[in-house]
Amino acid sequence: MFQVDRGLRASSFLTKGEKQWVTMNCNRIMQIGKGSDWKGNMLANSASVRILIKGGKVVNDDCTQEADVYIENGIIQQVGRELMIPGGAKVIDATGKLVIPGGIDTSTHFHQTFMNATCVDDFYHGTKAALVGGTTMVMGHVLPDKETSLVEAYEKCRGLADPKVCCDYALHVGITWWAPKVKAEMETLVREKGVNSFQMFMTYKDLYMLRDSELYQVLHACRDIGAIARVHAENGELGAKEALDLGITGPEGIEISRPEELEAEATHRVITIANRTHCPIYLVNVSSISAGDVIAAAKMQGRVVLAETTTAHATLTGLHYYHQDWSHAAAYVTVPPLRLDTNTSTYLMSLLANDTLNIVASDHRPFTTKQKAMGKEDFTKIPHGVSGVQDRMSVIWERGVVGGKMDENRFVAVTSSNAAKILNLYPRKGRIIPGADADVVVWDPRGVPGGLRSLCYRIPKAEPLCTPSTEECDPGRVQCNDYLRASRGLALGAQQ
C-alpha cells in the first residue's frame, strides 16, 4: 500500500476487438520480479503485517465506492464497510482520500546505455522514484545489440535489476535484428522466461531499426507465439541530414527533422503491415495530432490497435527547443519530439480520455546536462530522453482530472488498469478487489502536485529522483511517513 499527497466519472473499457485480443494474445505467463530471488518467498518479518485502510473512497476503472480495504500478507483480503478485522492491524485513515490501484508504468529505461550515454538512474533509484509517485510496477526494456543473443541480453538485464529493484518489474525485449534464430529465442523467452511483449523500432537506423520486410516477419512471429507486438512508429531519417546541411545544429533540429506527418506515415504503415499479418499492434510514444488521427481512424475501421502516449507528450510542447538556454532546450530532447502545436498535448489528453489512446507511460530515460552536451554542435548526437517515472501520475491527475479531461475512473484506467489487462496481470494488478496484490495507493486529491516543474527541471540539474510523500506502507518493503524508506532487491517475486 502506498499513500501519496497529490491532487467525474464516465467508465471506459477496451473495445470488443481489443478485449478479444487481450484474451487471445496475452495468454502467456508474465514473470514479475522484485529482487534477486524470484521464487515467491515472503520475507518472514512481513508475513504477519495487517493493514486496514479506513474511510476512503475506492476507485477502480469502472466504479467508485465508499469502502474500507483490509490487507494481510501483501494481499487484499476484504473490501467493504463494517469489515470483520483480526486484531493487531495497522489502521490508516483515508478520510477524504481516494484508494486506487498502484500505477503501472509500461515504459521505463533504467541503467541503459543509449547514444553513447548511460541513463543516470539505475534500477534502485528509478524504482524508488516510481514508488514516491504512486507507481508500484514498472516495465523496463532489454535492447540487444544487433547480431547478439536476446536471451543473453535479457539475463544480463535481470542481473542488473534483481538486486536493486524496490517494486514489481518486468521486461520488454527489443527485436533489433532478424534471423531464424531470433524467432527461436523469442519462443524461448516466452516459454521459459515469462516474457510476453517485444518491442520493435521503425527509427534508429543501424542501431535498432527494422526494415518493413523484417517487421512483417516479427509481427508474424508475435502472432504465432501470442506475444504483444509493441512498435515505435516513426521515420526519423529523412530530415536529419537536410537540417544539418541547412546549418541547424541546435535542439530545435530534433523537431524540424522529425515532423508529425512522418510519424503519421509510419503509424499508418505499421498498422497496414500488422493488418496483413493479422497481428494486433501496440503503438508506443504517440506524440502528435496526426498520428492520433491515424489511430482513431484505424480503430473506427475495426483494426485491433492499442496505443500509448507519454507524460511529456501529453503535457509539454516543443517550444522548449527554442529556449535561449541551450541546456534547457536540450533537456527536452526526446523522440518523437515534443510538438510545436500548442494544441497537441490537450488533444492527446482528450484521446486518453476517450480511449483512442489506452495508456500513458513515462518513457523515463534521464540524462545529465553533461551527457546532453555531447550534441552541442550536432543535435543528432543529443541523447534522447526525459524523466517522468515519479511525476507521471501526479501530472496526469492535474492535467487530466483537475483539468476536466477525464474522471477519476479513467485516470485509474490509463495509469494502471488498462496496462494490467493488456499485460495479462488483471485483476491481480490494476484493481482493488479481494485476492489482488496489495499494490494500493492512497491518493489525496486535495494535494498540490509538484510534478510539472520536476519533470522539466530535474534532468538538467541531475537531481536524485526522490521527493517526500505523506505516508506509505507496503508490507515488508517500503514505509513512508513524510519521507521514503525503500529496500532494494527483496525476495517477494511472483509468477503468474
C-alpha positions as CSV (number, residue, x, y, z in Angstrom):
1,M,0.0,0.0,0.0
2,F,1.2,3.4,-0.9
3,Q,0.0,6.8,0.2
4,V,0.7,9.9,-1.9
5,D,-0.3,13.5,-1.4
6,R,-1.4,14.5,-4.9
7,G,-4.3,16.2,-6.1
8,L,-16.2,12.6,-12.6
9,R,-16.9,9.7,-13.8
10,A,-17.5,8.0,-17.2
11,S,-16.3,4.5,-17.2
12,S,-14.3,3.4,-20.3
13,F,-13.3,-0.1,-21.4
14,L,-11.3,-1.7,-24.1
15,T,-13.2,-2.2,-27.3
16,K,-14.7,-5.6,-28.1
17,G,-11.9,-6.4,-30.5
18,E,-9.2,-5.3,-28.0
19,K,-10.8,-7.4,-25.3
20,Q,-10.8,-10.4,-27.6
21,W,-7.1,-9.8,-28.4
22,V,-6.2,-9.4,-24.7
23,T,-7.7,-12.8,-24.2
24,M,-6.1,-14.4,-27.2
25,N,-2.7,-12.7,-27.3
26,C,-1.8,-12.4,-23.6
27,N,-2.4,-15.9,-22.5
28,R,1.3,-16.3,-21.9
29,I,2.7,-16.3,-18.4
30,M,4.4,-13.0,-17.5
31,Q,7.0,-13.3,-14.8
32,I,7.3,-10.4,-12.4
33,G,10.3,-9.8,-10.2
34,K,11.0,-7.9,-7.0
35,G,14.6,-8.9,-6.4
36,S,17.3,-11.5,-6.7
37,D,15.1,-14.3,-5.6
38,W,12.0,-14.8,-7.8
39,K,10.8,-18.0,-6.0
40,G,7.9,-16.2,-4.4
41,N,9.2,-16.4,-0.8
42,M,7.6,-13.8,1.5
43,L,10.0,-12.3,4.0
44,A,9.5,-13.7,7.4
45,N,9.3,-10.2,9.0
46,S,6.5,-9.1,6.8
47,A,4.3,-12.2,6.7
48,S,2.0,-11.1,9.5
49,V,1.6,-7.5,8.5
50,R,-2.0,-6.4,8.7
51,I,-3.3,-3.1,7.4
52,L,-6.8,-1.5,7.4
53,I,-7.3,1.5,5.1
54,K,-10.4,3.1,6.6
55,G,-12.7,5.8,5.5
56,G,-11.6,6.3,1.9
57,K,-13.2,6.1,-1.5
58,V,-12.2,3.1,-3.5
59,V,-11.7,3.9,-7.2
60,N,-11.4,1.3,-9.9
61,D,-11.5,1.9,-13.6
62,D,-15.3,1.1,-13.8
63,C,-16.7,2.2,-10.5
64,T,-16.2,4.2,-7.3
65,Q,-17.4,3.2,-3.8
66,E,-17.1,4.2,-0.2
67,A,-15.3,1.3,1.3
68,D,-12.5,0.2,3.7
69,V,-9.7,-2.1,2.5
70,Y,-8.1,-4.8,4.6
71,I,-4.7,-6.1,3.6
72,E,-2.9,-9.1,5.0
73,N,0.3,-10.8,3.9
74,G,0.6,-8.5,0.9
75,I,-2.8,-9.4,-0.5
76,I,-6.1,-7.5,-0.4
77,Q,-8.4,-9.7,1.8
78,Q,-11.6,-7.6,2.1
79,V,-13.2,-4.5,0.5
80,G,-16.3,-3.0,2.1
81,R,-17.9,-1.4,5.1
82,E,-18.1,-2.8,8.7
83,L,-15.4,-5.4,8.0
84,M,-14.6,-8.1,10.5
85,I,-10.9,-7.5,11.0
86,P,-8.4,-9.6,13.2
87,G,-6.7,-7.7,15.9
88,G,-3.3,-6.1,15.5
89,A,-4.0,-4.3,12.2
90,K,-2.3,-1.0,11.5
91,V,-5.1,1.5,10.7
92,I,-4.6,4.2,8.1
93,D,-7.1,6.9,8.0
94,A,-8.1,7.6,4.3
95,T,-10.9,10.0,5.1
96,G,-11.3,12.4,2.2
97,K,-8.9,10.5,0.1
98,L,-9.0,8.0,-2.8
99,V,-7.8,4.4,-2.6
100,I,-6.6,3.4,-6.1
101,P,-4.7,0.6,-7.7
102,G,-0.9,1.2,-7.8
103,G,0.3,2.7,-11.0
104,I,1.8,0.5,-13.7
105,D,4.4,2.4,-15.9
106,T,4.7,0.4,-19.1
107,S,7.9,2.2,-20.4
108,T,11.0,2.9,-18.4
109,H,14.7,2.8,-19.1
110,F,17.0,2.2,-16.1
111,H,20.7,1.6,-16.3
112,Q,20.5,1.6,-20.0
113,T,23.3,2.8,-22.4
114,F,21.9,4.7,-25.4
115,M,23.6,7.0,-27.9
116,N,26.9,6.7,-26.1
117,A,25.5,7.7,-22.7
118,T,24.2,5.7,-19.7
119,C,20.9,6.8,-18.1
120,V,21.5,8.4,-14.7
121,D,19.0,6.2,-12.9
122,D,19.8,2.6,-12.1
123,F,17.0,0.2,-11.1
124,Y,17.2,1.2,-7.4
125,H,16.9,4.9,-7.8
126,G,14.4,4.6,-10.6
127,T,12.0,2.2,-8.9
128,K,12.3,4.2,-5.7
129,A,11.2,7.3,-7.6
130,A,8.3,5.3,-9.1
131,L,7.1,4.4,-5.6
132,V,7.2,8.0,-4.5
133,G,4.9,8.9,-7.3
134,G,2.4,6.1,-6.7
135,T,3.7,3.6,-9.3
136,T,4.1,0.1,-7.9
137,M,5.1,-1.7,-11.1
138,V,7.4,-0.7,-13.9
139,M,8.2,-2.3,-17.3
140,G,11.8,-1.9,-18.4
141,H,13.5,-2.6,-21.8
142,V,16.1,-5.0,-22.9
143,L,17.6,-3.7,-26.2
144,P,20.1,-6.2,-27.6
145,D,22.8,-5.0,-30.0
146,K,22.4,-6.3,-33.5
147,E,23.6,-9.8,-34.1
148,T,23.6,-10.6,-30.3
149,S,21.5,-13.1,-28.3
150,L,18.2,-11.9,-27.0
151,V,18.3,-14.4,-24.1
152,E,21.7,-13.4,-23.0
153,A,20.7,-9.7,-23.1
154,Y,17.6,-10.5,-21.1
155,E,19.6,-12.4,-18.4
156,K,22.2,-9.6,-18.2
157,C,19.4,-7.0,-17.6
158,R,17.9,-9.3,-15.0
159,G,21.3,-9.5,-13.3
160,L,21.4,-5.7,-13.1
161,A,17.8,-5.3,-11.9
162,D,17.2,-8.1,-9.4
163,P,19.5,-6.9,-6.6
164,K,18.2,-3.3,-6.8
165,V,14.6,-3.0,-7.6
166,C,12.2,-1.7,-5.0
167,C,8.9,-2.6,-6.7
168,D,7.5,-5.2,-9.1
169,Y,9.0,-5.1,-12.6
170,A,9.0,-6.9,-15.8
171,L,10.9,-6.5,-19.1
172,H,10.0,-5.9,-22.7
173,V,12.6,-7.3,-25.1
174,G,13.6,-5.4,-28.2
175,I,13.9,-7.1,-31.6
176,T,16.7,-5.1,-33.1
177,W,17.6,-7.6,-35.9
178,W,16.1,-10.5,-37.6
179,A,17.1,-14.1,-38.4
180,P,15.6,-17.5,-37.8
181,K,17.5,-17.8,-34.5
182,V,15.9,-14.6,-33.3
183,K,12.5,-16.2,-33.7
184,A,13.7,-19.3,-31.8
185,E,14.9,-17.1,-29.0
186,M,11.6,-15.2,-28.9
187,E,9.9,-18.5,-28.3
188,T,12.4,-19.4,-25.6
189,L,11.8,-16.1,-23.8
190,V,8.0,-16.5,-23.9
191,R,8.1,-20.2,-22.9
192,E,10.8,-20.3,-20.3
193,K,11.4,-16.7,-19.1
194,G,7.9,-15.3,-18.8
195,V,8.4,-12.5,-21.4
196,N,5.1,-11.7,-23.2
197,S,6.0,-8.5,-25.0
198,F,8.5,-7.5,-27.7
199,Q,9.4,-4.0,-29.0
200,M,10.3,-3.0,-32.5
201,F,11.6,0.3,-33.9
202,M,11.0,2.0,-37.2
203,T,13.7,4.5,-36.5
204,Y,17.3,4.5,-35.2
205,K,18.9,3.3,-38.4
206,D,21.9,1.0,-37.9
207,L,21.0,0.7,-34.2
208,Y,17.5,-0.7,-33.6
209,M,15.6,-0.1,-36.8
210,L,13.9,-3.0,-38.7
211,R,13.1,-2.8,-42.4
212,D,9.5,-3.3,-43.3
213,S,10.1,-6.8,-44.5
214,E,11.7,-7.7,-41.2
215,L,8.9,-6.0,-39.3
216,Y,6.5,-8.1,-41.2
217,Q,8.2,-11.3,-40.1
218,V,8.5,-10.2,-36.5
219,L,4.8,-9.4,-36.4
220,H,4.1,-12.9,-37.8
221,A,6.2,-14.4,-35.0
222,C,4.4,-12.4,-32.3
223,R,1.1,-13.5,-33.6
224,D,2.2,-17.2,-33.7
225,I,3.6,-17.2,-30.1
226,G,0.9,-15.0,-28.6
227,A,3.1,-12.1,-27.6
228,I,2.4,-8.4,-27.6
229,A,3.9,-6.5,-30.5
230,R,5.0,-3.0,-29.4
231,V,6.2,-0.7,-32.2
232,H,7.8,2.7,-32.1
233,A,6.4,4.2,-35.3
234,E,8.5,7.0,-36.6
235,N,10.5,8.0,-39.6
236,G,13.4,9.9,-38.3
237,E,16.0,9.5,-41.0
238,L,14.6,11.7,-43.8
239,G,15.1,15.1,-42.3
240,A,18.2,15.0,-40.1
241,K,20.8,15.3,-42.8
242,E,18.8,18.1,-44.6
243,A,18.5,20.1,-41.3
244,L,22.3,19.8,-40.7
245,D,23.0,20.8,-44.3
246,L,21.0,23.9,-43.6
247,G,23.1,24.7,-40.6
248,I,20.6,23.7,-38.0
249,T,22.6,22.2,-35.2
250,G,20.7,23.1,-32.0
251,P,18.0,21.2,-30.1
252,E,15.3,22.7,-32.4
253,G,16.6,20.4,-35.1
254,I,15.0,17.4,-33.4
255,E,11.5,18.8,-34.1
256,I,12.3,20.2,-37.5
257,S,13.8,16.9,-38.7
258,R,11.0,14.7,-37.4
259,P,7.7,16.4,-38.4
260,E,4.5,14.9,-37.3
261,E,3.5,13.9,-40.8
262,L,6.4,11.4,-40.8
263,E,5.2,10.0,-37.6
264,A,1.7,9.7,-39.1
265,E,3.1,8.0,-42.2
266,A,5.0,5.4,-40.1
267,T,1.9,4.8,-37.9
268,H,-0.3,4.2,-40.9
269,R,2.4,1.9,-42.5
270,V,2.8,-0.3,-39.4
271,I,-0.9,-0.6,-38.9
272,T,-1.2,-1.7,-42.5
273,I,1.6,-4.3,-42.1
274,A,0.1,-5.6,-38.9
275,N,-3.3,-5.9,-40.6
276,R,-1.7,-8.0,-43.3
277,T,-0.1,-10.3,-40.7
278,H,-3.4,-10.5,-38.6
279,C,-1.3,-9.4,-35.6
280,P,-2.7,-6.8,-33.2
281,I,-0.4,-3.9,-32.7
282,Y,0.6,-1.8,-29.7
283,L,1.9,1.6,-30.7
284,V,4.2,3.5,-28.3
285,N,5.2,7.1,-27.8
286,V,2.4,8.6,-29.8
287,S,3.2,12.3,-29.9
288,S,1.1,14.1,-32.5
289,I,-2.4,15.1,-33.6
290,S,-1.8,13.5,-37.0
291,A,-0.7,10.1,-35.5
292,G,-3.6,10.2,-33.1
293,D,-6.0,10.7,-36.0
294,V,-4.5,7.7,-37.9
295,I,-5.0,5.5,-34.8
296,A,-8.6,6.8,-34.3
297,A,-9.4,6.0,-38.0
298,A,-7.9,2.5,-37.7
299,K,-10.0,1.8,-34.6
300,M,-13.1,3.0,-36.4
301,Q,-12.3,0.5,-39.2
302,G,-12.2,-2.3,-36.7
303,R,-8.4,-2.7,-36.5
304,V,-7.1,-4.0,-33.2
305,V,-4.8,-1.2,-32.3
306,L,-3.7,-0.3,-28.8
307,A,-1.8,2.9,-28.2
308,E,0.3,4.6,-25.6
309,T,1.5,8.2,-25.2
310,T,3.9,9.6,-22.6
311,T,3.6,12.1,-19.8
312,A,5.9,14.5,-21.6
313,H,3.9,14.4,-24.9
314,A,0.6,14.7,-23.1
315,T,1.7,17.8,-21.1
316,L,4.6,19.7,-22.8
317,T,5.3,21.4,-26.1
318,G,8.2,21.7,-28.4
319,L,8.6,25.4,-27.8
320,H,11.2,24.5,-25.2
321,Y,13.5,23.5,-28.0
322,Y,13.8,27.2,-28.9
323,H,14.8,28.3,-25.4
324,Q,17.8,30.7,-25.4
325,D,19.5,28.4,-22.8
326,W,20.9,25.5,-24.7
327,S,20.9,23.2,-21.7
328,H,17.3,23.9,-21.0
329,A,16.4,23.2,-24.7
330,A,18.4,20.0,-24.8
331,A,16.9,18.7,-21.6
332,Y,13.6,18.2,-23.6
333,V,15.1,16.3,-26.5
334,T,13.2,13.1,-26.9
335,V,11.7,11.1,-29.7
336,P,9.3,11.5,-31.2
337,P,9.9,15.2,-30.4
338,L,7.6,17.3,-28.4
339,R,5.4,19.2,-30.9
340,L,5.3,22.9,-31.6
341,D,1.5,22.9,-32.0
342,T,0.3,24.0,-28.5
343,N,-3.0,22.1,-29.1
344,T,-1.2,18.8,-29.2
345,S,-0.9,18.0,-25.5
346,T,-4.6,18.9,-25.0
347,Y,-5.6,16.7,-27.9
348,L,-3.5,13.7,-26.7
349,M,-5.1,14.1,-23.3
350,S,-8.5,14.0,-25.0
351,L,-7.5,10.8,-26.8
352,L,-6.6,9.3,-23.5
353,A,-10.0,10.3,-22.1
354,N,-12.0,8.7,-25.0
355,D,-9.9,5.5,-25.2
356,T,-8.3,6.2,-28.6
357,L,-5.1,6.1,-26.5
358,N,-5.2,3.4,-23.9
359,I,-2.2,4.0,-21.6
360,V,0.1,6.8,-20.5
361,A,3.7,5.8,-19.7
362,S,6.7,7.9,-18.6
363,D,9.2,6.6,-21.1
364,H,11.6,7.6,-18.3
365,R,15.2,7.9,-19.7
366,P,17.0,10.8,-18.0
367,F,20.5,12.1,-18.9
368,T,22.6,14.8,-17.3
369,T,23.3,18.2,-18.8
370,K,26.9,17.0,-19.5
371,Q,25.6,13.9,-21.3
372,K,23.2,16.0,-23.4
373,A,26.1,18.3,-24.2
374,M,27.6,15.6,-26.4
375,G,25.3,17.0,-29.1
376,K,26.3,20.7,-28.5
377,E,27.4,21.1,-32.1
378,D,25.1,18.4,-33.6
379,F,21.5,17.8,-32.4
380,T,21.6,14.2,-33.8
381,K,24.1,13.4,-31.0
382,I,22.0,14.7,-28.1
383,P,20.9,11.6,-26.2
384,H,17.1,11.2,-26.5
385,G,15.2,11.1,-23.2
386,V,13.4,12.9,-20.4
387,S,12.4,11.9,-16.9
388,G,8.9,11.2,-15.6
389,V,8.6,8.0,-13.7
390,Q,8.0,9.8,-10.4
391,D,5.8,12.5,-11.9
392,R,3.6,10.5,-14.3
393,M,0.6,10.0,-12.1
394,S,0.5,13.5,-10.5
395,V,0.9,15.3,-13.8
396,I,-1.9,13.2,-15.5
397,W,-4.1,13.8,-12.5
398,E,-3.5,17.6,-12.7
399,R,-3.8,17.9,-16.4
400,G,-6.4,15.2,-16.9
401,V,-8.7,15.1,-13.9
402,V,-8.3,18.6,-12.4
403,G,-8.2,19.9,-16.0
404,G,-11.6,18.4,-16.7
405,K,-10.5,16.0,-19.4
406,M,-11.2,12.7,-17.6
407,D,-12.8,11.4,-14.4
408,E,-11.1,9.5,-11.6
409,N,-12.1,6.2,-13.1
410,R,-10.5,6.9,-16.4
411,F,-7.4,8.1,-14.6
412,V,-7.1,4.7,-13.0
413,A,-7.6,3.1,-16.4
414,V,-4.8,4.9,-18.2
415,T,-2.3,4.8,-15.3
416,S,-2.9,1.2,-14.1
417,S,-5.9,-1.0,-15.1
418,N,-5.5,-1.0,-18.9
419,A,-1.8,-1.9,-18.6
420,A,-2.7,-4.8,-16.3
421,K,-5.3,-6.0,-18.7
422,I,-3.1,-5.8,-21.7
423,L,-0.2,-7.5,-19.9
424,N,-2.3,-10.3,-18.6
425,L,-1.9,-9.2,-15.0
426,Y,-5.5,-8.2,-14.3
427,P,-7.2,-8.4,-11.8
428,R,-4.2,-9.4,-9.7
429,K,-3.0,-5.9,-10.5
430,G,-4.8,-2.8,-11.6
431,R,-7.9,-3.4,-9.4
432,I,-8.8,-3.0,-5.7
433,I,-10.5,-6.4,-5.1
434,P,-10.2,-9.3,-2.7
435,G,-7.4,-11.6,-3.8
436,A,-5.4,-8.9,-5.7
437,D,-1.9,-7.8,-4.8
438,A,-1.8,-5.1,-2.2
439,D,-0.4,-2.6,-4.7
440,V,-2.6,0.2,-3.3
441,V,-2.2,3.9,-3.4
442,V,-4.0,6.3,-1.0
443,W,-4.3,9.4,-3.2
444,D,-5.1,12.9,-1.8
445,P,-6.9,14.8,-4.4
446,R,-6.5,18.0,-2.3
447,G,-2.7,17.9,-2.5
448,V,-0.7,20.3,-4.6
449,P,1.1,18.4,-7.4
450,G,4.7,19.4,-7.9
451,G,5.4,17.1,-10.9
452,L,5.3,19.6,-13.7
453,R,8.3,21.6,-12.5
454,S,10.3,18.5,-11.6
455,L,9.5,16.9,-15.0
456,C,11.0,19.9,-16.6
457,Y,14.0,20.7,-14.5
458,R,15.1,17.5,-12.8
459,I,17.1,16.4,-15.8
460,P,19.4,19.4,-16.3
461,K,20.1,19.5,-12.6
462,A,20.6,15.8,-12.5
463,E,19.0,15.7,-9.1
464,P,18.0,12.5,-7.2
465,L,14.6,11.3,-8.2
466,C,13.1,11.0,-4.7
467,T,11.0,13.7,-3.0
468,P,8.8,13.4,0.1
469,S,5.4,11.8,0.2
470,T,2.9,11.6,3.0
471,E,2.5,8.1,4.3
472,E,3.0,4.7,2.8
473,C,3.2,1.1,4.0
474,D,3.9,-1.8,1.6
475,P,4.3,-4.8,3.8
476,G,7.9,-5.6,4.4
477,R,9.3,-3.4,1.7
478,V,8.6,0.3,1.9
479,Q,7.4,2.6,4.6
480,C,6.9,6.3,4.0
481,N,5.8,9.0,6.5
482,D,7.0,12.3,5.1
483,Y,10.0,10.5,3.7
484,L,10.7,7.2,1.9
485,R,12.5,4.2,3.2
486,A,12.8,1.6,0.4
487,S,14.6,-1.7,0.5
488,R,16.3,-3.0,-2.6
489,G,16.2,-6.5,-4.1
490,L,13.8,-8.1,-1.6
491,A,12.5,-11.6,-2.3
492,L,8.8,-11.1,-3.0
493,G,8.8,-12.2,-6.6
494,A,5.9,-13.9,-8.2
495,Q,5.0,-15.9,-11.3
496,Q,1.6,-15.8,-12.8
